Amino acid sequence: MSQLINIAEGWFDFIQGTPYTKELMKYRLAICDTCPEKKQMSALGVFLVSTVNNEASLFKCGKCNCPLASKSAATGSKCPLGKWDIAGTETQLAMY
């Protein structure tokens, strides 16, 4: 259930697009770009995500199948492989 809440929070944060969320996504997606679990979304997923934001990531995590656009925006989300953690615990990210 908490994963569903994190995904919903992620979509809200993704759509809201605050400066903090954009920086958080940029940081996390840079890490995901080097991950072998990064997979192309289905055609439907690509359509839905690009309809909301045509600059969004059109990939998903192959480990948990979450869209990276929303997963990377959710402050309470963490990488299932431990590559990034809940927002506020990521020391490399300059917090606003």
N, C-alpha and C positions, 0 to 999 in steps of 0.2 A: 504494500500500500504506500509506503514512503517513497518508492521509486515513482509511482504515479503522481504523487504530490510534487516531487522534484521536477518531473516533466512538465506538469501544468505550470509550476512556478517559472520554469525555464521559458516556456512559450510566452508567458506574461512579460518576463524581463526582456526577452528577445524583441517582442513587439514594442514595448515601452522604449527601449534603446537609450537608456541614460548614458552619460559619459563613462560612469563606472562600469556598467554592463558591457559597453563596447570595448573598453580596455581589458576587462576580464575575458571576454570572448577571444580577443586578439591573442592574448597570452596563452590561453588554453588551446586554441586552434593551431597555434604554431607548434605546440607539442604534439597534437594529434596528427599534424601533417607528416611527421616522421614515423608514425606508428604503422606497423603492418596490419593492424586490425581496422584501419580506416577503409571503409567500403563505400562504393557508389550507392546512393539511394535508388529505390525503384522509381519508375516513371511517375507514378502517382505521388510519391514523396517529393520528387523534384518539382512537380507542378505545384503542390501545396506550399512548400517552403518558398519557392521563388515568387509565388503570388503574394505572399506576405512581405518578402524582402528580396528583391532581385540580386542583392549582393551577398546573400547568406550562403553558408556552406551547404553544399548539396550532397554531403556524405553522412554516413552513419557509423556508429561504433560496431564493429563486427563481434565484439564480446558481449555487449548488452543490447544491441540493436536500436539504441536510442539515436535520434537525429542529432548530429553534432551541433546544429544551429541552436537548438533549445537546451541541450545538455550543457554546452559550454557557457550558456547565459545564466543557468540556474545557480544561484549563490550557494545553495545547500547540496549541490551535486558534487560527486567526486568520480574520478576515473576508476573503472573497475580493475584496471591493471596497476593502479597506484602511481600514475604519472603526474597527476595533479589532484589536489584535495579541495575540501570545502573552502569557499572564499573567506579570506581573513587569515587563513593558515598558510597561504602561499607567499612566502617571503620575497620572492622575486618581483611580485606585482606591486607597483606603486599604488597604494590605497589613496582614494580621494577623501 
